[in-house]
Amino acid sequence: MPTKLKKTKSAGRFGARYGKRVRNKLVKVEEKQRKKQKCPFCGKLGVKRLSKGIWQCTRKKCNKKFASNTYYLD
């Protein structure tokens, strides 16, 4: 009888490599970076990460593109 598999989230692509702690840290960072974040200009949720350190507010009124931290805004 097969056993129930654990959910591995986004780090499942690495399989059994690199160790559990490293994969768990990666999952936390990736979950945080993919959420919409608060715009420093208009103060609303709607900033998405375009690439390393490049962010853009997705609201039509603001639509600012700016540089900030690499993975998530503080």
C-alpha positions in Angstrom: 0.0 0.0 0.0 1.6 3.4 -1.0 2.2 6.0 1.7 1.0 9.6 1.5 3.7 11.9 0.1 4.7 15.1 1.8 4.0 18.4 0.1 7.2 19.9 -1.0 5.9 23.3 -2.4 8.2 25.1 -4.8 11.4 23.4 -3.6 10.1 20.0 -4.8 11.9 20.6 -8.1 15.2 19.8 -6.3 14.1 16.4 -5.2 16.2 15.0 -2.3 19.2 17.3 -3.0 20.6 20.1 -0.9 19.0 19.2 2.5 15.8 20.0 4.1 16.8 23.2 5.8 18.0 24.8 2.7 14.9 23.9 0.7 12.6 25.2 3.5 14.5 28.5 3.6 14.1 28.7 -0.2 10.4 28.0 0.0 9.9 30.9 2.5 11.8 33.4 0.4 10.0 32.4 -2.8 6.5 32.6 -1.1 7.4 36.1 0.1 8.8 37.3 -3.2 5.8 36.2 -5.3 3.1 37.9 -3.1 1.9 41.3 -4.1 3.6 43.8 -1.8 2.9 47.3 -0.6 4.0 50.1 -2.9 6.2 52.8 -1.3 4.7 55.5 -3.5 1.0 55.0 -3.3 0.8 52.7 -0.2 -1.5 50.1 -1.8 -0.9 46.4 -2.4 0.1 45.8 -6.0 3.9 45.7 -6.4 5.3 42.8 -8.3 8.9 41.7 -8.9 10.0 41.9 -12.5 13.6 40.8 -12.0 16.4 41.0 -9.4 15.8 44.2 -7.6 13.4 45.7 -10.2 9.8 46.2 -9.0 6.7 47.7 -10.6 3.4 48.8 -9.1 0.5 47.2 -11.1 -2.1 49.8 -10.2 -3.1 52.0 -13.2 -2.9 55.3 -11.2 0.7 54.6 -9.9 2.4 52.3 -12.4 5.9 53.2 -11.0 8.9 51.1 -11.8 11.7 51.3 -9.2 14.8 49.5 -7.8 14.8 48.1 -4.3 15.8 45.0 -2.4 16.4 41.8 -4.4 13.8 39.3 -3.1 11.1 41.3 -1.2 10.4 44.9 -0.1 10.7 45.8 3.6 
